[in-house]
Amino acid sequence: MTKTKQKKRNSVGPEKFIAKMHLNQLYGIFGRKHDLLETRNVYIDLEEFICTRVIKSIITINDRVFTLLMHKNI
C-alpha cells in the first residue's frame, strides 16, 4: 500500500480530501489517452504534410483546399 493511500485511510477532514485529490491526480496523469488528433486546413502544399506527418484522413474541400486529420504527438 502506498504512503498516500495510508494517509487517506488514516486521516479525516481536509487531510483526507487532499490525500484523495493527490491519488486522483496521479490516476489522471497516467490514465489519460496519449493519442491526440489535430485538424488542419491545407492550401495547395499537401505533399509537405503527407511526407512529414501521420495522417488519419484527408477530406477534399475543392481543388486547392484539403482538411487533414493528423496524429499530433507523433
N, C-alpha and C positions, 0 to 999 in steps of 0.2 A: 504494500500500500504506500502511495506517495505521501510526502510530507504535507502537501496541500490538502489531500483527501483527509488525512488525520486531523488537520487543523479545522477543516469544515465540520467533521464529525464531532469534535470535542468543544466547539465554541458555540456561542449564542449571539443573537442580535446582529449588530453591524459587522462584527468579525466573521460570522458565518456567511453573511451576504458577500463580503469582499472575497472570501476564500472560494465561494461558489462562482463568482464572476471571473476569478483567475482561471479556474478549471474550464469554464465555458469559452474563454478567450483562446486557450490552447487548442481546444477542440475546433474552434472556428478557423484558426490559422492552419492546422494540419488537415482538416477535413474539407477544405474548400476545393473547388474544381479548378484545375490549373490550365485547362484548355479554353483560352479566351479567343473570341472571334471579333474581327474588325470588318466593317463595311466601308467601302471607299468607291467613289465615282472616279473613273479614269477617262481622260480625254486623249485619244489617239495612241499614246505610248503604252499600249497594253503589253507588249513583249517584255518591257523592262520589269513589270510586276510578275509576269509568268516565270521569268528566269530567276528572280530573287526571293520569291515568297511561296508558301504552300497555300494554294488556292482551293477552297472548298467548292465554290460555284461561281459562274460567270453569267450575268444577265445582260443581254444586248438591249440597250435603250434605242439607239439608232446607229447609223454607220460610223459615227465618231465617238460615241459615249457608251461606256460599259460600267456596270456595277459589279464589284468583286466582293465576295465574302471570303476573307482570308483568316488563317490562323495567326494570331497576333504574337504569341510567345515563342514561336519557332524562328 
